Amino acid sequence: MNRRNLLVMAGALGLVPAAALGQGSDAATLARDAYLFSLPWIEMATTRARVFKRGARPNSIYHRRNLSDHTDRSVTTPNNDTLYSLAWIDLTKGPVTLTIPPSGKRYVSAAILNMFTDNDAVLGTRLNGGAGGVFTVVGPGQSAAGDNVVRVLTPHAWILIRTLVDGPDDLAAARKVQSGFKVSGPKVERPPAYLERDAEPEAYFANARALLAADPPRAEDAAFIQRSAGLLTEGPFDRAAMAAGVAQARAIAKLASGRVAFVNGWSYPKPNLGYHGTDYGYRAIVALQGLGALPVAEAMYMKAAGDNNSGLFNGDGLYRLTLPARLPLDGFWSLSMYEATPDGQYFFADNPIDRYAIGDRTPGLKRNADGSLDLWISRTDPGGERSANWLPAPKAGPFSMTLRTYLPRAELLDGRFRFDPIVQVPA
């Protein structure tokens, strides 16, 4: 299948709910759809295994004490704004307790994601203010008393915590708040290891079936699973068609942006980001390119269109992003730089000034007379006054940029406000 047809299919999978998946009748199409449907479980299990390999255990919290940099390759499209804390929880033996510390005016969030990557809850600044609290997290069919009960749709889940660092001098204070996050629960064994998304097709689906058995999808997904030609139900299947469908799905996942369209140089997230419902294609692309994404009410992530609306930049010249003096949000913003990997993921790149993102807390930024801000993007230092506002691009190869806005206001959420595009300018 040529690139154009793949892009057309990828666009459909990113835009159309269940009707885009599971409606074809040939075995290869069903294999393609089953791969994309199950990809979120695989990506969650892969991320969990990497954390456990470093010594973490279920139902206990793991704090990352430094901001992410180019050495961090565990989760695609990380941010450089917040300290991460995380816990992989197992609710099969009972509830887990999550403690959120008082944070004052500092932004914090604790997203609780089920194993098919929907946010069952996002606790913290937006919903709970800065007072903190103690919450009881329960799994399917469990009960708990009290007001602060959070229900998760799968027996296993991921708690992903973000604590804002307000500039380099704030790291120690941010760590103090971060230390107040606590997770406790029954002692359980680590889950078994699973193969990753590039496994041979037959092994991939065997892993997918095991993961879906451990953490079942919603009742609304039953009809789709029954249409999966045995791939998700351990029935008979056509191996040649399975291989062809998986190859097609992987090509789509690599090419798709997972967003509606580029609007004036940016792809804005769909309203159902983080609560995907039966939009399986979009869910798969988000799992691959932005695992752990927050719902839009919490944060909006905009991907730059890049050269020729490809989502990637390849130029060796100078680019500029101009931002207005004030942005419609109640939180903070940043522009992150990523090098693109061959399999469609994005990570920070090494650079001479250790700057992986630029934002409202970057010290020394120079504003224009009207308060607007010009950000300069290039592989080498643009020099002069532009150096203060320089976001370094990788030394070579394609790169991508994501603009993050936390606690967006209504005019950003509903599209009344749009950002200017990143443009290439003479050096």
QUIQUI-V243205 format. One record per residue. D_LAST is the distance of its C-alpha to the last C-alpha in Angstrom with 2 decimals. Layout:
# QUIQUI-V243205
d_last=D_LAST
d_last=D_LAST
This chain:
# QUIQUI-V243205
d_last=39.79
d_last=36.50
d_last=33.20
d_last=33.55
d_last=37.01
d_last=36.00
d_last=33.26
d_last=35.83
d_last=38.23
d_last=35.74
d_last=34.92
d_last=38.63
d_last=39.27
d_last=36.64
d_last=37.99
d_last=41.71
d_last=44.22
d_last=47.16
d_last=47.68
d_last=44.68
d_last=46.31
d_last=49.82
d_last=50.81
d_last=50.63
d_last=53.86
d_last=52.98
d_last=52.86
d_last=49.31
d_last=47.99
d_last=50.08
d_last=48.73
d_last=45.14
d_last=45.96
d_last=47.94
d_last=45.10
d_last=42.65
d_last=45.36
d_last=46.10
d_last=42.59
d_last=42.30
d_last=45.47
d_last=44.20
d_last=40.86
d_last=42.72
d_last=45.22
d_last=42.56
d_last=40.77
d_last=44.17
d_last=45.23
d_last=42.19
d_last=43.03
d_last=46.69
d_last=45.89
d_last=44.39
d_last=47.71
d_last=47.57
d_last=50.69
d_last=51.49
d_last=52.23
d_last=50.53
d_last=47.19
d_last=44.39
d_last=41.88
d_last=38.44
d_last=38.02
d_last=34.32
d_last=31.26
d_last=30.10
d_last=27.58
d_last=26.56
d_last=30.18
d_last=31.55
d_last=32.26
d_last=35.31
d_last=34.02
d_last=31.09
d_last=28.27
d_last=29.49
d_last=28.31
d_last=27.31
d_last=28.89
d_last=32.56
d_last=35.10
d_last=36.85
d_last=40.59
d_last=42.48
d_last=45.96
d_last=47.31
d_last=50.61
d_last=53.80
d_last=56.12
d_last=58.83
d_last=61.10
d_last=60.47
d_last=58.00
d_last=55.21
d_last=54.55
d_last=51.06
d_last=50.73
d_last=47.78
d_last=47.66
d_last=47.25
d_last=43.55
d_last=43.64
d_last=40.36
d_last=38.41
d_last=37.33
d_last=39.26
d_last=40.18
d_last=42.55
d_last=42.12
d_last=45.13
d_last=44.34
d_last=47.09
d_last=46.86
d_last=45.53
d_last=42.59
d_last=43.67
d_last=43.46
d_last=47.12
d_last=46.22
d_last=43.38
d_last=44.97
d_last=43.43
d_last=41.73
d_last=41.59
d_last=45.20
d_last=46.97
d_last=45.23
d_last=45.05
d_last=48.73
d_last=48.60
d_last=51.67
d_last=53.58
d_last=53.40
d_last=55.58
d_last=53.83
d_last=56.27
d_last=56.18
d_last=57.84
d_last=61.49
d_last=61.45
d_last=62.62
d_last=61.98
d_last=63.22
d_last=61.29
d_last=58.59
d_last=55.45
d_last=55.93
d_last=52.96
d_last=53.83
d_last=51.87
d_last=52.45
d_last=52.56
d_last=54.55
d_last=51.43
d_last=48.24
d_last=45.04
d_last=44.47
d_last=40.78
d_last=40.23
d_last=37.09
d_last=37.17
d_last=34.25
d_last=32.79
d_last=31.68
d_last=29.27
d_last=29.81
d_last=32.87
d_last=34.56
d_last=35.06
d_last=38.65
d_last=39.71
d_last=38.20
d_last=40.09
d_last=43.27
d_last=42.98
d_last=42.08
d_last=45.26
d_last=47.30
d_last=46.60
d_last=49.56
d_last=50.92
d_last=54.51
d_last=56.70
d_last=59.27
d_last=58.95
d_last=57.97
d_last=57.07
d_last=53.61
d_last=53.13
d_last=53.17
d_last=50.02
d_last=48.73
d_last=46.77
d_last=43.12
d_last=41.64
d_last=41.31
d_last=45.06
d_last=47.24
d_last=48.05
d_last=51.68
d_last=50.93
d_last=48.12
d_last=50.57
d_last=53.26
d_last=50.94
d_last=49.97
d_last=53.68
d_last=54.36
d_last=51.59
d_last=52.70
d_last=56.25
d_last=55.27
d_last=53.12
d_last=54.31
d_last=52.20
d_last=53.38
d_last=56.38
d_last=54.15
d_last=52.73
d_last=56.15
d_last=56.20
d_last=52.89
d_last=54.09
d_last=57.31
d_last=55.37
d_last=53.47
d_last=55.85
d_last=57.16
d_last=53.83
d_last=53.85
d_last=57.66
d_last=58.68
d_last=60.39
d_last=60.51
d_last=57.28
d_last=56.09
d_last=54.15
d_last=52.47
d_last=51.35
d_last=50.24
d_last=47.96
d_last=46.51
d_last=45.90
d_last=44.24
d_last=41.87
d_last=41.00
d_last=40.50
d_last=38.19
d_last=36.02
d_last=35.90
d_last=35.10
d_last=32.19
d_last=30.68
d_last=31.58
d_last=29.40
d_last=32.61
d_last=31.44
d_last=32.51
d_last=29.40
d_last=25.79
d_last=25.89
d_last=22.75
d_last=20.63
d_last=23.04
d_last=26.33
d_last=28.86
d_last=31.81
d_last=35.17
d_last=37.79
d_last=39.88
d_last=37.38
d_last=39.58
d_last=42.75
d_last=42.46
d_last=46.04
d_last=46.66
d_last=43.03
d_last=43.18
d_last=40.17
d_last=37.83
d_last=39.56
d_last=39.01
d_last=35.26
d_last=34.94
d_last=37.10
d_last=34.87
d_last=31.43
d_last=32.27
d_last=35.71
d_last=37.08
d_last=35.07
d_last=36.50
d_last=37.89
d_last=35.74
d_last=37.93
d_last=36.89
d_last=33.20
d_last=30.86
d_last=28.30
d_last=25.63
d_last=23.74
d_last=20.36
d_last=20.67
d_last=17.89
d_last=17.07
d_last=19.95
d_last=21.93
d_last=22.74
d_last=22.23
d_last=19.93
d_last=16.24
d_last=15.70
d_last=12.07
d_last=10.21
d_last=6.71
d_last=5.61
d_last=8.63
d_last=10.36
d_last=14.12
d_last=15.92
d_last=19.51
d_last=22.33
d_last=24.18
d_last=27.00
d_last=27.37
d_last=30.75
d_last=31.97
d_last=34.52
d_last=32.97
d_last=29.53
d_last=26.20
d_last=23.57
d_last=20.66
d_last=21.42
d_last=19.50
d_last=21.67
d_last=21.82
d_last=23.96
d_last=27.20
d_last=29.01
d_last=31.71
d_last=29.58
d_last=29.31
d_last=26.49
d_last=26.28
d_last=24.10
d_last=22.13
d_last=22.41
d_last=19.49
d_last=19.37
d_last=19.84
d_last=22.34
d_last=20.55
d_last=21.50
d_last=21.16
d_last=20.02
d_last=22.43
d_last=24.71
d_last=26.25
d_last=23.21
d_last=23.92
d_last=21.73
d_last=19.52
d_last=18.33
d_last=19.24
d_last=18.57
d_last=21.58
d_last=23.02
d_last=22.93
d_last=20.26
d_last=17.76
d_last=14.03
d_last=13.48
d_last=10.23
d_last=10.69
d_last=9.43
d_last=11.64
d_last=10.66
d_last=10.57
d_last=7.40
d_last=9.81
d_last=11.72
d_last=13.18
d_last=10.77
d_last=12.65
d_last=15.75
d_last=14.55
d_last=12.92
d_last=14.65
d_last=14.42
d_last=14.67
d_last=17.21
d_last=16.62
d_last=17.71
d_last=19.36
d_last=19.24
d_last=18.74
d_last=19.95
d_last=19.66
d_last=22.70
d_last=23.05
d_last=26.43
d_last=28.45
d_last=31.88
d_last=34.87
d_last=33.30
d_last=35.14
d_last=36.83
d_last=34.13
d_last=31.67
d_last=34.50
d_last=35.73
d_last=32.45
d_last=32.60
d_last=29.29
d_last=26.23
d_last=22.72
d_last=19.66
d_last=17.72
d_last=14.58
d_last=12.04
d_last=8.99
d_last=6.30
d_last=3.79
d_last=0.00
